[in-house]
Amino acid sequence: MPTASKLTPGPDGQLRCAWCTSAPDYLAYHDEEWGKPVHDDVRLFEKICLEGFQSGLSWLTILRKREGFRRAFAGFDFHQVARYTEADVERLLQDASIIRHGGKIRSTIHNAARAIELQAEAGSLDAYFWSFQSRTAEELARDLKRRGWTFVGPTTVYAFMQAMGLVTDHEPGCFLHSRGGA
């Protein structure tokens, strides 16, 4: 049975996960994206990188800068991002449309090269990530770290799994819960 504190009606009267009604950006993200299964390698790479950037910050900050991130990181085409140089890092450190954190910028470039390796090994990022659907974020984080990925701790990875539909965490009673986010 859902508790009132975990659900709230949206502007259309439908019950939603309570976290999503604090800002219009959250509402759109909840209704249109969060928890819907994603199988596109570029979108999967984008999301795991953005979750890394979110570490220590509000997800709302990242949502509002997402288009800037997409411009800065070549639409998250990891084949392009893997070729970024230190000059690109310096350029991105001056880009106010993103979070200007050198470690997170370098991590995205580093992880792009790891994504290429993973794609070659597993056939796709999709095949790799979805093989963890019934496992834990700790297992996925541990495996990514073993493969050399950075900024992929269990909390970051769990948020990624929620957002990409690998786990269904819409609250019981949320209008999207029974649809698995779709």
N, C-alpha and C positions, 0 to 999 in steps of 0.2 A: 504494500500500500504506500503510495507516494506521500511524503510529508509536505505540508504547505511551504516550509522553508526551502525546499528544493525545487519547487515549481512556482511559476508565476504566469498570469495571463499576458499574452502579447497584445499589441494594438488591435489585432483581429479577434481577440477573445480566446484564442487557442492557448492551452497550457504549454509552457516551454520550460526548459532548464532555467532556473532562476538567474544564473550568471549572465545570460545573454541579453537581458532587458535593461542593463545599466547604460548602454550606449547604442545608438542606431547601427554603428559599424559591427558591434557584437551580434546584434539581432540578425543582420544580413548574413554574417559569417555562419552563425548557428543554423539558420534556415537553409542556406544555399550550399554550404561547404562542409561544415564540421561533421565528421562521422560518416560521410558518404564515401564509399569505396573508390579509391584512386588506383589506377593501374598504369598510368603514364610515367615513364622514367624521369622525364624532366620535372614534372610536378612533384614526384616523390623526392627528387634531389632538392628542389626548391624548398620544400616543407622541412626537410631535416636540417637544412642550412638555416632557415628562418627560426626554427626552434632553438638552434644554437645561439643565434643572435638574441633571442628573447631571454635567455638565461640571465636572471637578475633584474629583468625589466617586465613591464606590463605587456601582455600580448596585444593590447590595444595600440601601444606604441608601434609595434611591428606591423600590425594591419595598416595603420595610417602611413607607414613608410614603404609598404610592399611594392608599389609601383617604382619607387626610387631604387629599391633593391633589384628589381627586375631589369631596370635600365643599367644599373651599375654592374650587374653580373650576367650580361648577355642573355637575358631571359632564362637564366639558370641552365643554359646549355653547357653541361659539364665538360664537354669536349673543348669548348672555347675557354671556359674558365680555367681549366687545367694548364692552359698556355699563358696565363697571366704572369707577369714578372714583378719584380720589386718596384719598378716604375708604376705599374698598375696599383700596387698596394699604396704607394705614396699618393697617387691620384685619388684613390678611394678614401684615404684618410682626410681629404679636403672636401669630400662630397657630403654636404649637409642633408641630402635627401635620404641618407642611410644612417645606421649607427656606426660611428667612426671609432671602432675598437680594433686596433691592429691585430690582436690575437684572433679575434673572430673573423676578420677579413682574411688573414693568412690561413685560418682553418678551412674556410670555404674553398679557397684555391687548392689547398692540400687535399681536402676531401673530394674535390672534383677528380683528381688523379686516382684516388682510391675508388671512386665510382666507376671510372673507366675500367679499372682492373676487375671490379666486382661484376660489371656488365659482361666482360669477356668470360669470366669464370661461370657465372650463373645463367647467362643468356640474356638477362635483363635485370634491372633493379627491381622491377615488379616481381619477377619470379623469386628473387632472393627475399625481399621484404615480406611477401605474402607467405613464404614458407614458415614465418614466425607467427602467423596469425593465432595459433593455439598455444603459443609459448609466452613467456614473460618478457617484459621490457628489460629486466636484468640480463636475461639470456641474449637478447638482441644487442644490447649495449656492450656486453662482454665480447660478443663475436665481432662487432664493428671495431672495437678497440683492438682486438687481436689482429685485425686486418689493417690497423694503422690509422683509423678514423679518429678525429679529435672533436671535442665539444659534443660528445654523444653519451652523456651519463644516463642512468636509468630514468630520472625525472624527465629529461629532454626527450628521450626515446619513447617514454610512455605518452607524453603529449603528442608526439608524432603519430604513434599508433592510434590514439583516439581520433585525431584529426583526419587521418587517411582511411579510417574505417576498419583497421585491423582489429580493433576492439570496439564494441558498441557501448558507449557510456552515456547516452541520453538517459535522463532519469525516467524511471517508470512513471507513466502518466504524461510525459512530454509527447506531443503529437508526432514527433519523429521516432520515438523509441521503438515502436512495433515495426517500423519500416527499416530498422537498422541504419537510420540516418538518411536513407534514400527517399 
